[in-house]
């Protein structure tokens, strides 16, 4: 990845944070530009294409004005509304304590692809993982949507999409556990019959840590909790099968769902995407 010079926009008004974020971006071999205000970011986005945007929500509208979360939210909506082919992927950076998680999930529903909490741990390993995961997910299948600096790398044309047209992108929602079925967005993805492994797996992933984030498990740990002898190989197969069933169910309902949209992997391990709202119902 280091030979691909992706152009990155860092939207942050704190010089100290910019220093840490820029070091992370440079370590990945990416080229960055900075915007300290909403107005500056909009001007840069209108003039250039960026592969992804690292967006601090609490930014000023323009120089010498107050910083507000709403400014970052409005910028996110501006980016999401840009014409196809010019839309940059947005990773939100937030530092609002326990409320930061809920805020970031709301921003994901508005179009952000992920979030990272501040302060960033030096030298920014967590942010590194977020960026790498975003590039794997969004640029492997559609490299033309992830612009690089002209002449830096020769890119092959993106393969034709096999996804049906007219589908609405998945933007999170309720995952509800009923006694005899599991529903996502009101559609049954699991029934009691023949789901001996998938439901326990989902129930483990739906557990939360004290900070409100979902638990994450590596393959061997998850296999041990499920009582599987072959370890992570068994778990990988169960996750693949479950992702396929979720994808097919939502596609029939008119929703486009990628593999990482519900069950995420990589980094800390298998976990539910933060924009999933898991609930346990007794009936």
C-alpha atoms as an extended CHARMM CRD file, in Angstrom:
* protein
*
       283  EXT
         1         1  UNK       CA              0.0000000000        0.0000000000        0.0000000000  PROA      1               0.0000000000
         2         2  UNK       CA              2.9030000000        2.3560000000        0.6430000000  PROA      2               0.0000000000
         3         3  UNK       CA              3.5630000000        2.8200000000       -3.1080000000  PROA      3               0.0000000000
         4         4  UNK       CA              0.0590000000        4.2150000000       -3.6870000000  PROA      4               0.0000000000
         5         5  UNK       CA             -0.0120000000        7.8990000000       -2.8460000000  PROA      5               0.0000000000
         6         6  UNK       CA             -3.6400000000        8.4430000000       -1.9660000000  PROA      6               0.0000000000
         7         7  UNK       CA             -4.6110000000       12.0590000000       -1.4960000000  PROA      7               0.0000000000
         8         8  UNK       CA             -6.1150000000       12.6810000000        1.9410000000  PROA      8               0.0000000000
         9         9  UNK       CA             -7.9550000000       15.6600000000        3.4160000000  PROA      9               0.0000000000
        10        10  UNK       CA             -7.4880000000       16.2310000000        7.1480000000  PROA      10              0.0000000000
        11        11  UNK       CA            -10.2330000000       18.4740000000        8.5430000000  PROA      11              0.0000000000
        12        12  UNK       CA             -8.9900000000       19.5530000000       11.9740000000  PROA      12              0.0000000000
        13        13  UNK       CA             -8.4120000000       22.9400000000       13.6280000000  PROA      13              0.0000000000
        14        14  UNK       CA             -6.1060000000       21.6900000000       16.4140000000  PROA      14              0.0000000000
        15        15  UNK       CA             -2.4520000000       21.8260000000       15.3070000000  PROA      15              0.0000000000
        16        16  UNK       CA             -1.4210000000       19.1510000000       17.8140000000  PROA      16              0.0000000000
        17        17  UNK       CA             -3.9800000000       16.6690000000       16.4880000000  PROA      17              0.0000000000
        18        18  UNK       CA             -2.9950000000       17.4690000000       12.9060000000  PROA      18              0.0000000000
        19        19  UNK       CA              0.6170000000       16.6240000000       13.7440000000  PROA      19              0.0000000000
        20        20  UNK       CA             -0.3340000000       13.1520000000       15.0170000000  PROA      20              0.0000000000
        21        21  UNK       CA             -2.7930000000       12.4360000000       12.2000000000  PROA      21              0.0000000000
        22        22  UNK       CA             -0.3710000000       13.6440000000        9.5300000000  PROA      22              0.0000000000
        23        23  UNK       CA              2.3810000000       11.3730000000       10.8910000000  PROA      23              0.0000000000
        24        24  UNK       CA             -0.0080000000        8.4230000000       10.6260000000  PROA      24              0.0000000000
        25        25  UNK       CA             -1.0450000000        9.3280000000        7.0800000000  PROA      25              0.0000000000
        26        26  UNK       CA              2.5600000000        9.8240000000        5.9570000000  PROA      26              0.0000000000
        27        27  UNK       CA              3.5770000000        6.4780000000        7.4500000000  PROA      27              0.0000000000
        28        28  UNK       CA              1.0760000000        4.8620000000        5.0660000000  PROA      28              0.0000000000
        29        29  UNK       CA              2.6960000000        6.6370000000        2.1170000000  PROA      29              0.0000000000
        30        30  UNK       CA             -0.2870000000        8.9350000000        1.5590000000  PROA      30              0.0000000000
        31        31  UNK       CA             -0.2360000000       12.6230000000        0.6770000000  PROA      31              0.0000000000
        32        32  UNK       CA             -2.3480000000       14.9770000000        2.7740000000  PROA      32              0.0000000000
        33        33  UNK       CA             -3.7940000000       18.4490000000        2.7640000000  PROA      33              0.0000000000
        34        34  UNK       CA             -5.3680000000       20.2530000000        5.6790000000  PROA      34              0.0000000000
        35        35  UNK       CA             -8.5200000000       22.2940000000        6.1440000000  PROA      35              0.0000000000
        36        36  UNK       CA             -9.0570000000       24.0250000000        9.4860000000  PROA      36              0.0000000000
        37        37  UNK       CA            -12.6170000000       25.2030000000        8.7960000000  PROA      37              0.0000000000
        38        38  UNK       CA            -15.7930000000       23.9960000000        7.1240000000  PROA      38              0.0000000000
        39        39  UNK       CA            -15.4470000000       26.6490000000        4.4110000000  PROA      39              0.0000000000
        40        40  UNK       CA            -11.8290000000       25.7020000000        3.6400000000  PROA      40              0.0000000000
        41        41  UNK       CA            -12.7680000000       22.0160000000        3.4130000000  PROA      41              0.0000000000
        42        42  UNK       CA            -15.6260000000       22.7120000000        1.0060000000  PROA      42              0.0000000000
        43        43  UNK       CA            -13.3220000000       24.7730000000       -1.2000000000  PROA      43              0.0000000000
        44        44  UNK       CA            -10.7210000000       22.0010000000       -1.3600000000  PROA      44              0.0000000000
        45        45  UNK       CA            -13.3280000000       19.3140000000       -1.9940000000  PROA      45              0.0000000000
        46        46  UNK       CA            -14.7880000000       21.3560000000       -4.8490000000  PROA      46              0.0000000000
        47        47  UNK       CA            -11.3610000000       21.8260000000       -6.4380000000  PROA      47              0.0000000000
        48        48  UNK       CA             -9.7500000000       18.3980000000       -5.9260000000  PROA      48              0.0000000000
        49        49  UNK       CA            -10.5500000000       14.7360000000       -5.4440000000  PROA      49              0.0000000000
        50        50  UNK       CA             -9.5520000000       13.0050000000       -2.2140000000  PROA      50              0.0000000000
        51        51  UNK       CA             -9.5390000000        9.2860000000       -1.5240000000  PROA      51              0.0000000000
        52        52  UNK       CA            -10.7160000000        9.7860000000        2.0300000000  PROA      52              0.0000000000
        53        53  UNK       CA            -11.3660000000       12.5120000000        4.5810000000  PROA      53              0.0000000000
        54        54  UNK       CA            -10.3710000000       12.4440000000        8.2510000000  PROA      54              0.0000000000
        55        55  UNK       CA            -13.0320000000       14.6820000000        9.7640000000  PROA      55              0.0000000000
        56        56  UNK       CA            -13.0600000000       16.2480000000       13.1990000000  PROA      56              0.0000000000
        57        57  UNK       CA            -16.6990000000       17.1080000000       13.8200000000  PROA      57              0.0000000000
        58        58  UNK       CA            -16.1140000000       20.1030000000       16.0670000000  PROA      58              0.0000000000
        59        59  UNK       CA            -14.7030000000       22.6300000000       13.6090000000  PROA      59              0.0000000000
        60        60  UNK       CA            -15.3570000000       26.3530000000       12.9760000000  PROA      60              0.0000000000
        61        61  UNK       CA            -17.3110000000       27.5150000000        9.9540000000  PROA      61              0.0000000000
        62        62  UNK       CA            -14.5300000000       29.9180000000        9.0110000000  PROA      62              0.0000000000
        63        63  UNK       CA            -11.4810000000       31.5070000000       10.6110000000  PROA      63              0.0000000000
        64        64  UNK       CA            -12.0790000000       33.2140000000       13.9690000000  PROA      64              0.0000000000
        65        65  UNK       CA            -15.5650000000       31.7350000000       14.3840000000  PROA      65              0.0000000000
        66        66  UNK       CA            -16.8550000000       29.2910000000       17.0030000000  PROA      66              0.0000000000
        67        67  UNK       CA            -16.2660000000       25.5500000000       16.6450000000  PROA      67              0.0000000000
        68        68  UNK       CA            -19.4800000000       23.4930000000       16.5140000000  PROA      68              0.0000000000
        69        69  UNK       CA            -20.2860000000       19.8380000000       15.9930000000  PROA      69              0.0000000000
        70        70  UNK       CA            -23.0050000000       20.9400000000       13.5730000000  PROA      70              0.0000000000
        71        71  UNK       CA            -20.3570000000       22.3750000000       11.2370000000  PROA      71              0.0000000000
        72        72  UNK       CA            -18.6910000000       18.9850000000       10.9070000000  PROA      72              0.0000000000
        73        73  UNK       CA            -22.0700000000       17.2990000000       10.4800000000  PROA      73              0.0000000000
        74        74  UNK       CA            -23.0180000000       19.7420000000        7.7280000000  PROA      74              0.0000000000
        75        75  UNK       CA            -19.6950000000       19.0920000000        6.0040000000  PROA      75              0.0000000000
        76        76  UNK       CA            -20.3320000000       15.3550000000        6.1410000000  PROA      76              0.0000000000
        77        77  UNK       CA            -23.7360000000       15.8680000000        4.5070000000  PROA      77              0.0000000000
        78        78  UNK       CA            -22.0890000000       18.0770000000        1.8690000000  PROA      78              0.0000000000
        79        79  UNK       CA            -19.6000000000       15.3000000000        1.0510000000  PROA      79              0.0000000000
        80        80  UNK       CA            -22.3160000000       12.6220000000        0.9460000000  PROA      80              0.0000000000
        81        81  UNK       CA            -24.3150000000       14.7430000000       -1.5230000000  PROA      81              0.0000000000
        82        82  UNK       CA            -21.4250000000       15.1990000000       -3.9810000000  PROA      82              0.0000000000
        83        83  UNK       CA            -21.9100000000       13.6500000000       -7.4020000000  PROA      83              0.0000000000
        84        84  UNK       CA            -20.8960000000        9.9940000000       -7.9340000000  PROA      84              0.0000000000
        85        85  UNK       CA            -17.1770000000        9.5490000000       -8.5640000000  PROA      85              0.0000000000
        86        86  UNK       CA            -16.3300000000       12.6340000000       -6.5090000000  PROA      86              0.0000000000
        87        87  UNK       CA            -17.4650000000       11.3520000000       -3.1440000000  PROA      87              0.0000000000
        88        88  UNK       CA            -14.6420000000       10.8540000000       -0.6360000000  PROA      88              0.0000000000
        89        89  UNK       CA            -14.8740000000        8.2670000000        2.1260000000  PROA      89              0.0000000000
        90        90  UNK       CA            -15.1350000000        9.9260000000        5.5420000000  PROA      90              0.0000000000
        91        91  UNK       CA            -13.6530000000        8.6670000000        8.8080000000  PROA      91              0.0000000000
        92        92  UNK       CA            -14.9730000000       10.7380000000       11.7130000000  PROA      92              0.0000000000
        93        93  UNK       CA            -12.7110000000       11.7280000000       14.6110000000  PROA      93              0.0000000000
        94        94  UNK       CA            -14.5400000000       12.4700000000       17.8650000000  PROA      94              0.0000000000
        95        95  UNK       CA            -13.5430000000       13.2440000000       21.4610000000  PROA      95              0.0000000000
        96        96  UNK       CA            -16.8340000000       13.5070000000       23.3160000000  PROA      96              0.0000000000
        97        97  UNK       CA            -16.2860000000       10.8410000000       25.9570000000  PROA      97              0.0000000000
        98        98  UNK       CA            -19.1200000000        8.3620000000       26.4190000000  PROA      98              0.0000000000
        99        99  UNK       CA            -21.3340000000       10.3640000000       24.0600000000  PROA      99              0.0000000000
       100       100  UNK       CA            -18.6990000000       10.1730000000       21.3480000000  PROA      100             0.0000000000
       101       101  UNK       CA            -19.6890000000        6.6140000000       20.4030000000  PROA      101             0.0000000000
       102       102  UNK       CA            -23.3740000000        7.4830000000       19.9340000000  PROA      102             0.0000000000
       103       103  UNK       CA            -22.4620000000       10.6210000000       18.0240000000  PROA      103             0.0000000000
       104       104  UNK       CA            -20.1180000000        8.7230000000       15.7160000000  PROA      104             0.0000000000
       105       105  UNK       CA            -22.7770000000        6.0760000000       15.0120000000  PROA      105             0.0000000000
       106       106  UNK       CA            -25.1920000000        8.8290000000       14.0110000000  PROA      106             0.0000000000
       107       107  UNK       CA            -22.5670000000       10.2150000000       11.6510000000  PROA      107             0.0000000000
       108       108  UNK       CA            -22.1040000000        6.7600000000       10.1030000000  PROA      108             0.0000000000
       109       109  UNK       CA            -25.8120000000        6.7280000000        9.3630000000  PROA      109             0.0000000000
       110       110  UNK       CA            -25.2900000000       10.0310000000        7.5520000000  PROA      110             0.0000000000
       111       111  UNK       CA            -22.5530000000        8.6010000000        5.3560000000  PROA      111             0.0000000000
       112       112  UNK       CA            -19.3110000000        8.2490000000        7.3430000000  PROA      112             0.0000000000
       113       113  UNK       CA            -17.6800000000        4.8420000000        6.9100000000  PROA      113             0.0000000000
       114       114  UNK       CA            -16.0350000000        4.6010000000       10.3490000000  PROA      114             0.0000000000
       115       115  UNK       CA            -14.8740000000        6.6020000000       13.3530000000  PROA      115             0.0000000000
       116       116  UNK       CA            -11.9520000000        6.8350000000       15.7450000000  PROA      116             0.0000000000
       117       117  UNK       CA            -11.8510000000        8.3690000000       19.2120000000  PROA      117             0.0000000000
       118       118  UNK       CA             -9.5590000000       11.1660000000       20.3440000000  PROA      118             0.0000000000
       119       119  UNK       CA             -7.0350000000       11.6500000000       21.7530000000  PROA      119             0.0000000000
       120       120  UNK       CA             -5.3200000000        9.4520000000       19.1950000000  PROA      120             0.0000000000
       121       121  UNK       CA             -2.8240000000        6.9890000000       20.7100000000  PROA      121             0.0000000000
       122       122  UNK       CA              0.6930000000        7.8870000000       19.4980000000  PROA      122             0.0000000000
       123       123  UNK       CA              1.7980000000        7.1120000000       16.9020000000  PROA      123             0.0000000000
       124       124  UNK       CA             -1.8100000000        6.6180000000       15.7910000000  PROA      124             0.0000000000
       125       125  UNK       CA             -1.9580000000        2.8260000000       15.3880000000  PROA      125             0.0000000000
       126       126  UNK       CA             -5.7280000000        2.7760000000       15.8220000000  PROA      126             0.0000000000
       127       127  UNK       CA             -6.1870000000        5.3210000000       13.0510000000  PROA      127             0.0000000000
       128       128  UNK       CA             -3.8050000000        3.2950000000       10.8500000000  PROA      128             0.0000000000
       129       129  UNK       CA             -6.0930000000        0.2880000000       11.2190000000  PROA      129             0.0000000000
       130       130  UNK       CA             -9.2010000000        2.3130000000       10.3950000000  PROA      130             0.0000000000
       131       131  UNK       CA             -7.6180000000        3.7010000000        7.2350000000  PROA      131             0.0000000000
       132       132  UNK       CA             -6.3010000000        0.3240000000        6.0570000000  PROA      132             0.0000000000
       133       133  UNK       CA             -9.6750000000       -1.3110000000        6.6670000000  PROA      133             0.0000000000
       134       134  UNK       CA            -11.4650000000        1.4630000000        4.7690000000  PROA      134             0.0000000000
       135       135  UNK       CA             -9.1310000000        1.1340000000        1.7920000000  PROA      135             0.0000000000
       136       136  UNK       CA             -9.4990000000       -2.6530000000        1.7410000000  PROA      136             0.0000000000
       137       137  UNK       CA            -13.2590000000       -2.3680000000        1.8110000000  PROA      137             0.0000000000
       138       138  UNK       CA            -13.9260000000        0.5660000000       -0.4770000000  PROA      138             0.0000000000
       139       139  UNK       CA            -10.9910000000        0.6680000000       -2.8960000000  PROA      139             0.0000000000
       140       140  UNK       CA            -10.3950000000       -2.9760000000       -3.7060000000  PROA      140             0.0000000000
       141       141  UNK       CA            -13.6880000000       -3.3520000000       -5.5670000000  PROA      141             0.0000000000
       142       142  UNK       CA            -13.9170000000        0.2130000000       -6.9040000000  PROA      142             0.0000000000
       143       143  UNK       CA            -10.4300000000        1.6660000000       -7.2830000000  PROA      143             0.0000000000
       144       144  UNK       CA            -11.7280000000        4.3760000000       -9.6260000000  PROA      144             0.0000000000
       145       145  UNK       CA            -13.5840000000        5.8380000000       -6.6410000000  PROA      145             0.0000000000
       146       146  UNK       CA            -10.3410000000        6.2070000000       -4.6800000000  PROA      146             0.0000000000
       147       147  UNK       CA             -8.3070000000        8.8150000000       -6.5630000000  PROA      147             0.0000000000
       148       148  UNK       CA             -4.5360000000        8.8830000000       -6.3610000000  PROA      148             0.0000000000
       149       149  UNK       CA             -2.1450000000       11.5640000000       -7.5140000000  PROA      149             0.0000000000
       150       150  UNK       CA             -1.8100000000       11.5770000000      -11.3000000000  PROA      150             0.0000000000
       151       151  UNK       CA              1.1080000000        9.4520000000      -12.5210000000  PROA      151             0.0000000000
       152       152  UNK       CA              1.7570000000        7.8150000000       -9.1480000000  PROA      152             0.0000000000
       153       153  UNK       CA              0.3430000000        4.4360000000      -10.0490000000  PROA      153             0.0000000000
       154       154  UNK       CA             -1.2120000000        2.7280000000      -13.0520000000  PROA      154             0.0000000000
       155       155  UNK       CA             -4.6770000000        1.5040000000      -12.1960000000  PROA      155             0.0000000000
       156       156  UNK       CA             -6.6940000000       -1.1750000000      -13.8980000000  PROA      156             0.0000000000
       157       157  UNK       CA            -10.3270000000       -0.3770000000      -14.6990000000  PROA      157             0.0000000000
       158       158  UNK       CA            -12.7790000000       -1.4120000000      -12.0270000000  PROA      158             0.0000000000
       159       159  UNK       CA            -14.5540000000       -4.6960000000      -12.8320000000  PROA      159             0.0000000000
       160       160  UNK       CA            -18.2290000000       -4.3880000000      -13.7660000000  PROA      160             0.0000000000
       161       161  UNK       CA            -20.4990000000       -4.3760000000      -10.7420000000  PROA      161             0.0000000000
       162       162  UNK       CA            -22.6130000000       -7.4800000000      -10.2020000000  PROA      162             0.0000000000
       163       163  UNK       CA            -24.8460000000       -5.6730000000       -7.7020000000  PROA      163             0.0000000000
       164       164  UNK       CA            -28.4420000000       -5.1150000000       -8.9020000000  PROA      164             0.0000000000
       165       165  UNK       CA            -29.2980000000       -1.5070000000       -9.6350000000  PROA      165             0.0000000000
       166       166  UNK       CA            -31.8010000000        0.4500000000       -7.5590000000  PROA      166             0.0000000000
       167       167  UNK       CA            -30.6880000000       -0.9020000000       -4.1800000000  PROA      167             0.0000000000
       168       168  UNK       CA            -30.5350000000        1.4020000000       -1.1690000000  PROA      168             0.0000000000
       169       169  UNK       CA            -27.1490000000        1.3440000000        0.6510000000  PROA      169             0.0000000000
       170       170  UNK       CA            -27.2420000000       -0.2160000000        4.1030000000  PROA      170             0.0000000000
       171       171  UNK       CA            -26.8340000000        2.4600000000        6.8060000000  PROA      171             0.0000000000
       172       172  UNK       CA            -27.2570000000        0.4340000000        9.9810000000  PROA      172             0.0000000000
       173       173  UNK       CA            -30.3730000000       -0.3610000000       11.9650000000  PROA      173             0.0000000000
       174       174  UNK       CA            -31.9150000000       -2.6440000000       14.5520000000  PROA      174             0.0000000000
       175       175  UNK       CA            -30.7990000000       -6.2430000000       15.0160000000  PROA      175             0.0000000000
       176       176  UNK       CA            -33.5540000000       -7.8280000000       17.1230000000  PROA      176             0.0000000000
       177       177  UNK       CA            -33.2410000000      -11.2050000000       18.8720000000  PROA      177             0.0000000000
       178       178  UNK       CA            -36.6370000000      -12.8860000000       19.3010000000  PROA      178             0.0000000000
       179       179  UNK       CA            -36.9680000000      -16.3250000000       20.9400000000  PROA      179             0.0000000000
       180       180  UNK       CA            -37.3970000000      -18.1270000000       17.6000000000  PROA      180             0.0000000000
       181       181  UNK       CA            -35.9340000000      -15.7280000000       15.0570000000  PROA      181             0.0000000000
       182       182  UNK       CA            -33.4790000000      -12.8860000000       14.5440000000  PROA      182             0.0000000000
       183       183  UNK       CA            -34.4600000000       -9.8350000000       12.4900000000  PROA      183             0.0000000000
       184       184  UNK       CA            -32.3890000000       -7.1200000000       10.8370000000  PROA      184             0.0000000000
       185       185  UNK       CA            -34.2820000000       -4.0390000000        9.6500000000  PROA      185             0.0000000000
       186       186  UNK       CA            -37.4650000000       -6.0060000000       10.2970000000  PROA      186             0.0000000000
       187       187  UNK       CA            -36.4710000000       -8.8950000000        8.0030000000  PROA      187             0.0000000000
       188       188  UNK       CA            -35.8120000000      -12.3880000000        9.3510000000  PROA      188             0.0000000000
       189       189  UNK       CA            -32.1840000000      -13.3990000000        8.8800000000  PROA      189             0.0000000000
       190       190  UNK       CA            -32.2170000000      -16.4190000000       11.2130000000  PROA      190             0.0000000000
       191       191  UNK       CA            -34.8850000000      -18.8630000000       12.3450000000  PROA      191             0.0000000000
       192       192  UNK       CA            -34.7930000000      -21.4360000000       15.1300000000  PROA      192             0.0000000000
       193       193  UNK       CA            -34.4720000000      -24.3310000000       12.6780000000  PROA      193             0.0000000000
       194       194  UNK       CA            -30.9500000000      -25.1840000000       11.5920000000  PROA      194             0.0000000000
       195       195  UNK       CA            -29.2940000000      -22.1440000000       13.1970000000  PROA      195             0.0000000000
       196       196  UNK       CA            -27.4150000000      -23.8600000000       16.0250000000  PROA      196             0.0000000000
       197       197  UNK       CA            -24.1780000000      -21.9820000000       15.3490000000  PROA      197             0.0000000000
       198       198  UNK       CA            -25.1770000000      -18.6930000000       13.7580000000  PROA      198             0.0000000000
       199       199  UNK       CA            -27.4160000000      -17.4240000000       16.5390000000  PROA      199             0.0000000000
       200       200  UNK       CA            -24.9310000000      -18.0770000000       19.3870000000  PROA      200             0.0000000000
       201       201  UNK       CA            -22.2740000000      -16.3730000000       17.2850000000  PROA      201             0.0000000000
       202       202  UNK       CA            -24.4620000000      -13.2960000000       16.7890000000  PROA      202             0.0000000000
       203       203  UNK       CA            -25.4220000000      -13.2300000000       20.4630000000  PROA      203             0.0000000000
       204       204  UNK       CA            -21.7460000000      -13.1510000000       21.4580000000  PROA      204             0.0000000000
       205       205  UNK       CA            -21.0590000000      -10.3300000000       19.0180000000  PROA      205             0.0000000000
       206       206  UNK       CA            -24.0330000000       -8.3820000000       20.3900000000  PROA      206             0.0000000000
       207       207  UNK       CA            -22.4870000000       -8.1690000000       23.8700000000  PROA      207             0.0000000000
       208       208  UNK       CA            -21.1720000000       -4.7410000000       24.8320000000  PROA      208             0.0000000000
       209       209  UNK       CA            -18.2490000000       -3.5120000000       26.8790000000  PROA      209             0.0000000000
       210       210  UNK       CA            -18.7370000000       -0.9980000000       29.7290000000  PROA      210             0.0000000000
       211       211  UNK       CA            -17.8940000000        1.8570000000       27.3270000000  PROA      211             0.0000000000
       212       212  UNK       CA            -20.8440000000        0.9380000000       25.1000000000  PROA      212             0.0000000000
       213       213  UNK       CA            -18.7810000000       -0.5320000000       22.2430000000  PROA      213             0.0000000000
       214       214  UNK       CA            -19.4130000000       -4.0560000000       21.0170000000  PROA      214             0.0000000000
       215       215  UNK       CA            -17.1160000000       -6.8450000000       22.1430000000  PROA      215             0.0000000000
       216       216  UNK       CA            -14.4530000000       -7.9880000000       19.6670000000  PROA      216             0.0000000000
       217       217  UNK       CA            -13.0880000000      -11.5450000000       19.4750000000  PROA      217             0.0000000000
       218       218  UNK       CA            -10.2470000000      -13.1070000000       17.5470000000  PROA      218             0.0000000000
       219       219  UNK       CA            -11.0470000000      -16.3310000000       15.7110000000  PROA      219             0.0000000000
       220       220  UNK       CA             -9.6560000000      -18.7350000000       18.3110000000  PROA      220             0.0000000000
       221       221  UNK       CA            -11.3360000000      -16.9380000000       21.2110000000  PROA      221             0.0000000000
       222       222  UNK       CA            -14.6810000000      -16.9270000000       19.4390000000  PROA      222             0.0000000000
       223       223  UNK       CA            -14.3030000000      -20.6020000000       18.5050000000  PROA      223             0.0000000000
       224       224  UNK       CA            -13.5760000000      -21.5050000000       22.1420000000  PROA      224             0.0000000000
       225       225  UNK       CA            -16.7070000000      -19.7000000000       23.3210000000  PROA      225             0.0000000000
       226       226  UNK       CA            -18.7420000000      -21.5260000000       20.6680000000  PROA      226             0.0000000000
       227       227  UNK       CA            -17.1700000000      -24.8860000000       21.5530000000  PROA      227             0.0000000000
       228       228  UNK       CA            -15.6890000000      -25.4620000000       18.0900000000  PROA      228             0.0000000000
       229       229  UNK       CA            -12.6680000000      -27.7400000000       17.8460000000  PROA      229             0.0000000000
       230       230  UNK       CA            -11.1550000000      -26.4120000000       14.5900000000  PROA      230             0.0000000000
       231       231  UNK       CA            -10.6800000000      -22.9270000000       15.9560000000  PROA      231             0.0000000000
       232       232  UNK       CA            -10.6520000000      -19.9250000000       13.6980000000  PROA      232             0.0000000000
       233       233  UNK       CA            -11.2050000000      -21.9710000000       10.5360000000  PROA      233             0.0000000000
       234       234  UNK       CA            -14.6310000000      -23.0420000000       11.7910000000  PROA      234             0.0000000000
       235       235  UNK       CA            -15.4730000000      -19.4930000000       12.8380000000  PROA      235             0.0000000000
       236       236  UNK       CA            -14.4270000000      -18.0400000000        9.4820000000  PROA      236             0.0000000000
       237       237  UNK       CA            -16.7920000000      -20.4620000000        7.7600000000  PROA      237             0.0000000000
       238       238  UNK       CA            -19.7070000000      -19.5790000000       10.0620000000  PROA      238             0.0000000000
       239       239  UNK       CA            -19.1450000000      -15.8540000000        9.5930000000  PROA      239             0.0000000000
       240       240  UNK       CA            -18.9240000000      -16.2410000000        5.8070000000  PROA      240             0.0000000000
       241       241  UNK       CA            -22.1800000000      -18.1980000000        5.7240000000  PROA      241             0.0000000000
       242       242  UNK       CA            -23.9550000000      -15.7250000000        8.0060000000  PROA      242             0.0000000000
       243       243  UNK       CA            -22.7630000000      -12.7310000000        6.0020000000  PROA      243             0.0000000000
       244       244  UNK       CA            -24.0370000000      -14.3590000000        2.8130000000  PROA      244             0.0000000000
       245       245  UNK       CA            -27.4620000000      -14.9980000000        4.3360000000  PROA      245             0.0000000000
       246       246  UNK       CA            -27.7150000000      -11.4180000000        5.6220000000  PROA      246             0.0000000000
       247       247  UNK       CA            -26.6210000000      -10.0350000000        2.2510000000  PROA      247             0.0000000000
       248       248  UNK       CA            -29.1430000000      -12.1440000000        0.3150000000  PROA      248             0.0000000000
       249       249  UNK       CA            -32.0080000000      -11.3630000000        2.7090000000  PROA      249             0.0000000000
       250       250  UNK       CA            -31.4530000000       -7.6180000000        2.5520000000  PROA      250             0.0000000000
       251       251  UNK       CA            -30.9580000000       -7.6590000000       -1.2140000000  PROA      251             0.0000000000
       252       252  UNK       CA            -34.4150000000       -9.1920000000       -1.6070000000  PROA      252             0.0000000000
       253       253  UNK       CA            -35.6870000000       -6.2950000000        0.5230000000  PROA      253             0.0000000000
       254       254  UNK       CA            -33.9970000000       -3.7530000000       -1.7650000000  PROA      254             0.0000000000
       255       255  UNK       CA            -30.9720000000       -3.0250000000        0.4450000000  PROA      255             0.0000000000
       256       256  UNK       CA            -27.3330000000       -3.3670000000       -0.6300000000  PROA      256             0.0000000000
       257       257  UNK       CA            -25.2130000000       -4.7960000000        2.1920000000  PROA      257             0.0000000000
       258       258  UNK       CA            -21.4430000000       -5.3670000000        2.1090000000  PROA      258             0.0000000000
       259       259  UNK       CA            -19.6510000000       -8.0480000000        4.1340000000  PROA      259             0.0000000000
       260       260  UNK       CA            -18.3250000000       -5.5810000000        6.7200000000  PROA      260             0.0000000000
       261       261  UNK       CA            -21.6150000000       -3.6910000000        7.1340000000  PROA      261             0.0000000000
       262       262  UNK       CA            -22.9510000000       -5.9920000000        9.8670000000  PROA      262             0.0000000000
       263       263  UNK       CA            -20.1000000000       -8.2500000000       11.0550000000  PROA      263             0.0000000000
       264       264  UNK       CA            -16.7370000000       -6.5120000000       10.9240000000  PROA      264             0.0000000000
       265       265  UNK       CA            -13.3800000000       -8.2940000000       10.9230000000  PROA      265             0.0000000000
       266       266  UNK       CA             -9.7340000000       -7.3280000000       10.9540000000  PROA      266             0.0000000000
       267       267  UNK       CA             -8.0420000000       -5.1220000000       13.5600000000  PROA      267             0.0000000000
       268       268  UNK       CA             -9.3410000000       -6.1560000000       16.9970000000  PROA      268             0.0000000000
       269       269  UNK       CA            -11.2550000000       -9.1320000000       15.5680000000  PROA      269             0.0000000000
       270       270  UNK       CA            -14.8220000000      -10.1030000000       14.7700000000  PROA      270             0.0000000000
       271       271  UNK       CA            -17.3770000000       -7.5670000000       16.0470000000  PROA      271             0.0000000000
       272       272  UNK       CA            -20.6670000000       -5.9190000000       15.1660000000  PROA      272             0.0000000000
       273       273  UNK       CA            -20.5070000000       -2.6970000000       13.1970000000  PROA      273             0.0000000000
       274       274  UNK       CA            -21.1930000000        0.2430000000       15.5770000000  PROA      274             0.0000000000
       275       275  UNK       CA            -24.2210000000        1.3600000000       13.5650000000  PROA      275             0.0000000000
       276       276  UNK       CA            -26.0110000000       -1.8900000000       14.4490000000  PROA      276             0.0000000000
       277       277  UNK       CA            -28.4580000000       -1.4630000000       17.3450000000  PROA      277             0.0000000000
       278       278  UNK       CA            -28.8530000000       -4.9110000000       18.9300000000  PROA      278             0.0000000000
       279       279  UNK       CA            -31.9420000000       -5.6200000000       21.0640000000  PROA      279             0.0000000000
       280       280  UNK       CA            -33.1730000000       -8.7000000000       22.9370000000  PROA      280             0.0000000000
       281       281  UNK       CA            -36.9440000000       -9.2480000000       22.8980000000  PROA      281             0.0000000000
       282       282  UNK       CA            -38.8040000000      -11.8390000000       24.9740000000  PROA      282             0.0000000000
       283       283  UNK       CA            -41.5310000000      -12.3990000000       22.4140000000  PROA      283             0.0000000000
